[in-house]
């Protein structure tokens, strides 16, 4: 119904067919150029001109203004409407049998099979096109001549007589074949861009599938790690194990859903690219200039630039989404497990076994030699004051100057979480990023995955909240560092090397 309604809007009031090279009178009504010319020519005899639609009269022959927008809409409609495929065209001269035609001669207005085409070529040199039963769009509606030229000013094919008419005087006019050749060259550039984009999309699909496989493998390893960890304490820790397994399963499902959505989007993009590529390949193979011109409308203008800008914007966003989809946040899982274990041990022993940190003036916590970490995964859980000033983080050991008093996080060799009178932030290389937890961070976890280059901080509450993650490439052993200032204090609840 919508297609039929659109067709009615695109019909010329004179010929009642879809507009061909539509022009507009000053009264606002549109007509095919050939149709209105015929009407005006007939009115010229009586010296009075009027619009066939609204009967508005003109003292002089009205100027015809080309309606490019309407013309583009009409061409797109004709090019995309259902059922536009032409039926088989048969040879005009094979009257005793239906023999498919090989070409159609525009001058003779006949279609010829291979046999008659050979005889035709020996006698004359006429314009031959792909077999067609409709020659209307291939000849000038005003002069009934073959469209051999192309007016760049009006963006339309014209005949020899049109090229001499005053309407095209001073315009850039060139042979139609040259225009088609140039358009094909541009289409080939579009084809190269789309082909390259399709290859990139296929590579991203493969990369995403690889991430999905790694996600599944990582989930399996984490599940086994959890099983091993709780094997000796199965009876007391069944509830905790179920909770952790559920957390892993939920995050795996979330990651799989993200990957599925990304794959769907990439597959849809790939299908669209394949359709465009097939369409352009058909245009490039076509010997019918009018089919090429109609198809060119879809890829003209700044299409290549727009495709490249869109591709650059999409690639960065897609890379970030792929990385996020394949991450199960081992630090959060470790914090959940470790917090529960500490609570169980605390309840069992009726009091935590902790080392307290007082005013250490920038030295490693309590003057004790903490574990030097150069591989694997390590987790610390710490209690902290709500007020005052304190820092917790990791640093490379300063072998050159043991008395260096620089603050943790103020150079490239250290990373920290910083609290200054209830304001929280993370610092590395003197770059400070504020944090906004919902409540005071009085209990926190610090998780290090040395090989992965990941340092994460968590607020230990119910549920555990992720605060921030640093990503870096660690090249030397790391030491945990705890620094307190006026009014602040830190207490190490526990420290654990993870499996």
Phi, psi and omega per residue, in radians:
X1 nan -0.726 3.141
X2 -1.143 -0.675 3.134
X3 -1.139 -0.710 3.130
X4 -1.135 -0.739 3.124
X5 -1.108 -0.712 3.106
X6 -1.122 -0.679 3.130
X7 -1.066 -0.730 3.130
X8 -1.069 -0.677 -3.135
X9 -1.215 -0.393 -3.082
X10 -1.729 0.147 -3.138
X11 -1.535 2.361 3.059
X12 -1.220 2.336 -3.139
X13 -1.127 -0.299 -3.100
X14 -1.584 -0.980 -3.082
X15 -1.606 -0.160 3.127
X16 1.034 0.474 3.071
X17 -2.154 2.947 -3.125
X18 -1.023 2.419 -3.068
X19 -0.912 2.420 2.977
X20 -2.109 2.034 -3.088
X21 0.874 1.097 -3.051
X22 -1.177 2.462 3.054
X23 -2.220 2.815 -3.050
X24 -2.198 2.393 3.008
X25 -1.453 2.921 -3.111
X26 -1.160 -0.307 3.099
X27 -1.358 -0.174 3.066
X28 1.778 -0.056 -3.130
X29 -1.570 2.584 -3.061
X30 -1.948 2.581 3.128
X31 -2.588 2.783 2.941
X32 -1.082 2.501 -3.132
X33 -1.015 -0.774 -3.131
X34 -1.154 -0.657 -3.115
X35 -1.140 -0.842 -3.090
X36 -1.225 -0.555 3.057
X37 -1.057 -0.775 3.134
X38 -1.065 -0.761 3.134
X39 -1.106 -0.805 -3.122
X40 -1.153 -0.631 3.087
X41 -1.087 -0.689 3.130
X42 -1.220 -0.520 3.135
X43 -1.400 -0.311 -3.086
X44 -1.108 -0.490 -3.102
X45 -1.125 -0.641 -3.126
X46 -1.615 -0.082 3.057
X47 1.313 0.235 3.129
X48 -2.274 2.199 -3.103
X49 -1.914 2.521 3.121
X50 -2.643 2.734 3.107
X51 -1.310 2.229 3.132
X52 -1.122 -0.302 -3.067
X53 -1.605 -0.922 -3.061
X54 -1.922 -0.045 3.109
X55 1.176 0.299 3.043
X56 -1.088 2.269 -3.070
X57 -1.643 2.583 3.125
X58 -2.215 2.293 3.138
X59 -1.190 -0.488 3.098
X60 -2.195 2.856 3.127
X61 -1.034 2.118 -3.056
X62 -1.215 2.564 3.066
X63 -1.296 2.592 -3.132
X64 -1.850 2.088 3.136
X65 -1.814 2.110 -3.084
X66 -1.160 2.299 3.121
X67 -1.721 1.570 -3.048
X68 -1.174 -0.695 -3.137
X69 -1.048 -0.844 3.130
X70 -1.117 -0.666 3.116
X71 -1.089 -0.737 3.121
X72 -1.120 -0.708 3.131
X73 -1.114 -0.754 3.138
X74 -1.115 -0.745 3.128
X75 -1.123 -0.747 3.124
X76 -1.103 -0.680 3.123
X77 -1.099 -0.806 -3.136
X78 -1.141 -0.578 -3.065
X79 -1.350 -0.521 -3.021
X80 -1.911 -0.121 -3.053
X81 -1.157 2.578 3.124
X82 -1.091 2.569 3.060
X83 1.348 0.294 -3.097
X84 -1.342 -0.208 3.116
X85 -1.104 2.285 -3.089
X86 -1.399 2.589 3.067
X87 -1.276 2.893 -3.138
X88 -1.076 2.282 3.109
X89 -1.710 2.292 -3.083
X90 -1.835 2.747 -3.133
X91 -1.094 2.332 -3.122
X92 -1.191 -0.569 -3.012
X93 -1.581 -0.250 3.118
X94 -1.513 1.393 -3.032
X95 -1.368 -0.346 -3.088
X96 -1.665 -0.090 3.124
X97 -2.716 2.661 3.136
X98 -1.566 1.641 -3.123
X99 -1.804 2.149 -3.135
X100 -1.013 2.426 3.139
X101 -1.404 2.608 3.084
X102 -1.673 -0.643 -3.134
X103 -2.524 2.837 3.017
X104 -2.112 2.283 3.126
X105 -1.605 2.132 -3.104
X106 -1.251 -0.632 3.128
X107 -1.197 -0.811 -3.093
X108 -1.402 -0.292 -3.082
X109 0.959 0.790 3.117
X110 -2.354 2.727 3.065
X111 -1.916 2.472 -2.998
X112 -2.269 2.441 3.007
X113 -1.380 -3.116 -3.097
X114 -1.076 -0.674 -3.106
X115 -1.166 -0.924 -3.127
X116 -1.197 -0.504 3.087
X117 -1.136 -0.660 3.124
X118 -1.115 -0.745 3.107
X119 -1.172 -0.671 -3.138
X120 -1.120 -0.727 -3.118
X121 -1.174 -0.466 -3.135
X122 -1.330 -0.319 -3.045
X123 -1.775 -0.744 -3.066
X124 -2.449 2.889 3.046
X125 -2.023 1.632 3.130
X126 -1.908 2.935 3.112
X127 -1.381 2.088 -3.135
X128 -1.922 2.364 3.111
X129 -2.247 3.082 3.079
X130 -1.049 2.610 -3.095
X131 -0.956 2.272 3.122
X132 -2.571 2.551 3.114
X133 -1.654 -0.139 -3.127
X134 -2.133 1.993 -3.135
X135 -1.737 0.043 -3.047
X136 -1.049 -0.785 -3.066
X137 -1.366 -0.111 -3.092
X138 -1.793 -0.032 3.107
X139 -2.205 2.667 3.131
X140 -1.132 2.238 -3.111
X141 -1.219 -0.405 -3.121
X142 -1.562 -0.722 -3.042
X143 -1.904 -0.089 3.129
X144 1.026 0.505 3.116
X145 -1.848 2.777 3.120
X146 -1.146 2.387 3.104
X147 -1.366 1.764 -3.075
X148 -1.886 -0.189 -3.045
X149 -2.190 2.955 -3.133
X150 -2.375 2.188 3.118
X151 -1.614 1.979 -3.120
X152 -1.218 -0.538 -3.128
X153 -1.143 -0.766 -3.118
X154 -1.702 -0.057 3.135
X155 0.929 0.925 -3.109
X156 -2.652 2.565 3.034
X157 -1.226 2.527 3.120
X158 -2.412 2.869 3.090
X159 -1.662 -3.136 -3.122
X160 -1.124 -0.689 -3.138
X161 -1.156 -0.691 3.105
X162 -1.069 -0.641 -3.102
X163 -1.132 -0.381 3.116
X164 -1.683 -0.182 -3.098
X165 -1.259 2.749 -3.080
X166 -1.154 -0.425 -3.133
X167 -1.126 -0.482 -3.120
X168 -1.944 0.146 -3.123
X169 -1.150 2.269 -3.120
X170 1.484 -0.072 3.125
X171 -1.455 2.771 3.053
X172 -1.411 1.980 -3.110
X173 -2.128 2.302 3.124
X174 -2.423 2.832 3.129
X175 -1.001 2.493 -3.086
X176 -1.040 -0.685 -3.113
X177 -1.090 -0.638 3.121
X178 -1.159 -0.723 3.112
X179 -1.075 -0.793 -3.135
X180 -1.084 -0.699 3.129
X181 -1.080 -0.731 3.121
X182 -1.145 -0.718 3.139
X183 -1.102 -0.680 3.121
X184 -1.121 -0.658 3.100
X185 -1.070 -0.743 3.108
X186 -1.143 -0.694 3.129
X187 -1.105 -0.612 3.117
X188 -1.153 -0.610 3.059
X189 -1.136 -0.732 3.077
X190 -1.069 -0.718 3.136
X191 -1.074 -0.741 3.127
X192 -1.093 -0.738 3.131
X193 -1.092 -0.809 -3.117
X194 -1.172 -0.646 3.118
X195 -1.124 -0.754 3.104
X196 -1.104 -0.705 3.135
X197 -1.150 -0.654 3.099
X198 -1.110 -0.733 3.128
X199 -1.098 -0.719 3.105
X200 -1.094 -0.703 3.132
X201 -1.109 -0.741 3.114
X202 -1.089 -0.691 3.116
X203 -1.142 -0.688 3.104
X204 -1.133 -0.657 3.088
X205 -1.065 -0.782 3.127
X206 -1.114 -0.712 3.115
X207 -1.095 -0.744 -3.125
X208 -1.157 -0.671 3.083
X209 -1.125 -0.635 3.061
X210 -1.125 -0.695 3.079
X211 -1.095 -0.668 3.135
X212 -1.117 -0.706 3.129
X213 -1.144 -0.748 3.107
X214 -1.112 -0.647 3.115
X215 -1.062 -0.765 3.134
X216 -1.143 -0.742 3.127
X217 -1.129 -0.716 3.136
X218 -1.141 -0.695 3.103
X219 -1.091 -0.698 3.126
X220 -1.114 -0.760 -3.137
X221 -1.116 -0.749 -3.125
X222 -1.143 -0.678 3.121
X223 -1.098 -0.740 3.120
X224 -1.164 -0.664 3.120
X225 -1.080 -0.742 3.120
X226 -1.112 -0.714 -3.136
X227 -1.093 -0.770 -3.141
X228 -1.123 -0.712 -3.079
X229 -1.092 -0.657 -3.053
X230 -1.752 0.147 -3.061
X231 -1.088 -0.767 -3.077
X232 -1.292 -0.343 -3.090
X233 -2.069 0.603 -3.023
X234 -0.960 -0.779 -3.027
X235 -1.152 -0.732 -3.111
X236 -1.368 -0.398 -2.961
X237 -1.984 0.337 -3.117
X238 -1.079 -0.745 -3.140
X239 -1.095 -0.729 3.140
X240 -1.145 -0.732 -3.131
X241 -1.086 -0.745 3.114
X242 -1.091 -0.669 3.134
X243 -1.109 -0.780 -3.120
X244 -1.199 -0.741 3.085
X245 -1.027 -0.737 3.130
X246 -1.105 -0.658 3.121
X247 -1.113 -0.761 3.116
X248 -1.105 -0.805 -3.136
X249 -1.055 -0.740 -3.130
X250 -1.116 -0.759 -3.128
X251 -1.213 -0.583 3.066
X252 -1.135 -0.742 3.119
X253 -1.117 -0.721 3.116
X254 -1.083 -0.759 3.108
X255 -1.124 -0.714 3.136
X256 -1.137 -0.674 3.105
X257 -1.127 -0.714 3.099
X258 -1.095 -0.757 3.131
X259 -1.128 -0.718 3.124
X260 -1.058 -0.769 3.131
X261 -1.101 -0.736 3.127
X262 -1.140 -0.694 3.112
X263 -1.115 -0.730 3.121
X264 -1.041 -0.760 -3.134
X265 -1.128 -0.768 3.137
X266 -1.142 -0.713 3.124
X267 -1.113 -0.708 3.115
X268 -1.128 -0.720 3.096
X269 -1.097 -0.689 -3.124
X270 -1.163 -0.732 3.115
X271 -1.075 -0.697 3.129
X272 -1.149 -0.709 3.104
X273 -1.111 -0.720 3.140
X274 -1.077 -0.738 3.132
X275 -1.092 -0.789 -3.139
X276 -1.120 -0.705 -3.139
X277 -1.127 -0.796 3.109
X278 -1.046 -0.722 -3.130
X279 -1.103 -0.798 -3.122
X280 -1.184 -0.656 3.086
X281 -1.065 -0.699 3.085
X282 -1.107 -0.708 3.108
X283 -1.120 -0.711 -3.131
X284 -1.211 -0.486 3.101
X285 -1.468 -0.285 -3.023
X286 -1.246 2.437 3.048
X287 -1.764 0.060 3.135
X288 -1.621 1.917 -3.069
X289 -1.067 -0.526 -3.068
X290 -1.307 -0.609 3.055
X291 -1.111 -0.714 3.125
X292 -1.118 -0.772 -3.134
X293 -1.105 -0.712 3.123
X294 -1.139 -0.746 3.126
X295 -1.188 -0.562 -3.116
X296 -1.072 -0.536 -3.122
X297 -0.975 -0.550 -3.082
X298 -1.303 -0.359 -3.017
X299 -2.170 0.287 -3.093
X300 -1.497 -3.089 3.086
X301 1.255 -2.406 -3.086
X302 -1.655 0.578 -3.061
X303 -1.064 -0.807 -3.102
X304 -1.079 -0.776 -3.132
X305 -1.106 -0.752 -3.136
X306 -1.107 -0.723 3.132
X307 -1.089 -0.731 -3.115
X308 -1.169 -0.748 3.126
X309 -1.116 -0.734 3.124
X310 -1.114 -0.693 -3.121
X311 -1.140 -0.735 3.135
X312 -1.114 -0.695 3.131
X313 -1.155 -0.687 -3.062
X314 -1.275 -0.574 -3.014
X315 -1.119 -0.792 -3.123
X316 -1.121 -0.788 3.135
X317 -1.095 -0.710 -3.116
X318 -1.148 -0.710 -3.135
X319 -1.084 -0.731 3.126
X320 -1.129 -0.705 3.134
X321 -1.156 -0.655 3.140
X322 -1.133 -0.772 3.136
X323 -1.105 -0.727 -3.125
X324 -1.173 -0.609 -3.068
X325 -1.218 -0.428 -3.076
X326 -1.719 0.339 -3.060
X327 -2.027 2.233 3.134
X328 -1.766 0.020 -3.134
X329 0.965 1.269 3.137
X330 -1.075 -0.541 3.140
X331 -1.081 -0.744 3.129
X332 -1.128 -0.711 3.097
X333 -1.114 -0.743 3.135
X334 -1.115 -0.701 3.125
X335 -1.121 -0.697 3.125
X336 -1.095 -0.815 -3.126
X337 -1.134 -0.857 -3.045
X338 -1.127 -0.728 3.128
X339 -1.049 -0.754 3.125
X340 -1.125 -0.718 3.124
X341 -1.105 -0.773 3.136
X342 -1.077 -0.730 3.124
X343 -1.091 -0.692 3.127
X344 -1.140 -0.794 3.141
X345 -1.128 -0.685 3.135
X346 -1.083 -0.764 3.134
X347 -1.172 -0.613 -3.115
X348 -1.203 -0.755 -3.086
X349 -1.572 -0.057 3.127
X350 1.036 0.727 3.075
X351 2.648 2.366 -3.095
X352 -1.315 2.595 3.035
X353 -1.706 1.823 -2.987
X354 -2.280 2.816 3.009
X355 -1.982 2.169 -3.055
X356 -1.595 2.490 3.130
X357 -1.966 2.143 3.103
X358 -1.884 -2.627 -3.082
X359 -1.228 1.830 -3.063
X360 -1.883 -0.021 3.014
X361 0.864 0.795 3.032
X362 1.541 -0.071 3.113
X363 -1.467 2.938 3.076
X364 -1.089 2.504 -2.913
X365 -0.819 2.221 2.991
X366 1.097 0.195 -3.098
X367 1.264 0.072 -3.116
X368 -1.484 2.675 3.077
X369 -1.517 1.776 3.136
X370 -1.341 2.876 -3.096
X371 -1.077 2.297 3.041
X372 -1.477 2.171 -3.057
X373 -1.859 2.123 3.094
X374 -2.262 0.079 3.095
X375 -2.925 2.928 3.038
X376 1.292 -2.764 -3.066
X377 -2.204 2.417 -3.094
X378 -2.341 2.549 -3.129
X379 -2.388 2.348 3.072
X380 -2.145 2.461 3.014
X381 -2.100 2.320 -2.973
X382 -2.362 2.487 2.944
X383 -1.713 2.551 -3.052
X384 -2.445 2.745 3.119
X385 -1.338 2.682 3.102
X386 -1.413 -0.357 -3.105
X387 -2.188 3.105 3.141
X388 1.491 -2.694 -3.091
X389 -2.364 2.295 3.039
X390 -2.690 2.757 3.091
X391 -2.384 2.495 3.071
X392 -2.417 2.369 -3.135
X393 3.127 -2.730 -3.125
X394 -2.226 2.631 -3.133
X395 -2.621 2.656 2.933
X396 -1.286 2.510 3.105
X397 -1.161 2.378 3.137
X398 -1.541 1.729 -3.065
X399 -1.451 -0.310 -3.060
X400 -1.492 -0.586 -3.043
X401 -2.524 1.768 -3.104
X402 -1.191 -0.348 -3.095
X403 -1.690 0.234 -3.126
X404 -1.100 2.148 -3.068
X405 -1.810 0.226 -3.117
X406 -1.103 2.518 -3.080
X407 -1.236 2.557 3.103
X408 -1.066 2.214 3.131
X409 1.715 -0.146 -3.071
X410 -1.540 0.144 3.089
X411 -2.497 -3.134 -3.103
X412 -1.332 -0.121 -3.026
X413 -1.766 0.146 -3.104
X414 -2.605 2.710 -3.107
X415 -2.421 2.402 -3.080
X416 -2.678 2.798 2.910
X417 -1.797 2.271 -2.959
X418 -2.152 2.353 3.063
X419 -2.155 2.188 3.087
X420 -2.234 1.724 3.101
X421 0.885 0.990 3.047
X422 1.330 0.072 3.007
X423 -1.792 2.235 -3.047
X424 -1.948 2.568 3.082
X425 -2.796 2.910 3.018
X426 -2.041 2.545 -3.052
X427 -2.370 2.396 2.962
X428 -2.658 2.311 3.132
X429 0.956 0.681 3.115
X430 1.174 0.127 3.082
X431 -1.671 2.076 -3.016
X432 -1.881 2.310 3.112
X433 -2.147 2.093 -3.114
X434 -1.216 2.587 3.051
X435 -2.038 2.695 -3.094
X436 -2.345 1.208 3.086
X437 -1.161 2.690 -3.106
X438 -1.252 -0.376 -3.091
X439 -2.580 2.882 3.141
X440 -1.009 2.429 3.133
X441 -1.542 1.576 -3.125
X442 -1.709 -0.211 3.102
X443 -2.514 2.150 -3.047
X444 -2.439 2.730 3.098
X445 -2.056 2.488 3.089
X446 -2.126 2.116 -3.048
X447 -2.074 2.283 3.136
X448 -2.134 2.194 2.946
X449 -1.996 1.730 -2.966
X450 -1.101 -0.859 -3.099
X451 -1.123 -0.666 -3.133
X452 -1.348 -0.205 -3.125
X453 1.193 0.698 -3.049
X454 -2.152 2.250 3.036
X455 -2.204 2.036 -3.062
X456 -2.124 2.579 3.071
X457 -2.080 2.446 -3.115
X458 -2.322 2.530 2.997
X459 -1.579 2.071 -3.095
X460 -1.440 1.795 3.101
X461 -2.645 -2.937 -3.132
X462 -2.123 1.876 -0.014
X463 -1.417 2.895 3.104
X464 -1.147 2.391 -3.091
X465 -2.005 2.359 3.052
X466 -1.366 2.261 -3.127
X467 -1.725 -0.870 -3.111
X468 -2.921 2.674 3.064
X469 -2.291 2.214 2.973
X470 -1.625 2.426 3.026
X471 -2.035 2.222 -3.099
X472 -2.681 2.965 3.033
X473 -1.893 1.862 -3.080
X474 -1.455 2.298 -3.050
X475 -2.063 -0.196 -3.127
X476 -2.365 2.890 3.059
X477 -1.038 2.538 -3.122
X478 -1.947 2.575 3.036
X479 -2.067 2.455 2.992
X480 -1.272 2.448 -3.108
X481 -2.286 2.353 -3.135
X482 -2.268 2.134 -3.069
X483 -2.308 2.290 -3.129
X484 -2.159 2.637 3.122
X485 -2.287 -2.742 -2.978
X486 -0.922 2.082 3.022
X487 1.386 -0.007 -3.105
X488 -1.856 2.780 3.058
X489 -2.670 2.669 3.086
X490 -2.296 2.541 3.111
X491 -2.366 2.086 3.135
X492 -1.372 1.995 3.128
X493 -1.374 -0.722 -3.115
X494 -2.919 2.891 3.109
X495 -2.519 2.383 -3.027
X496 -2.541 2.365 2.975
X497 -1.562 2.176 -3.060
X498 -1.533 2.754 -3.123
X499 -1.225 nan nan
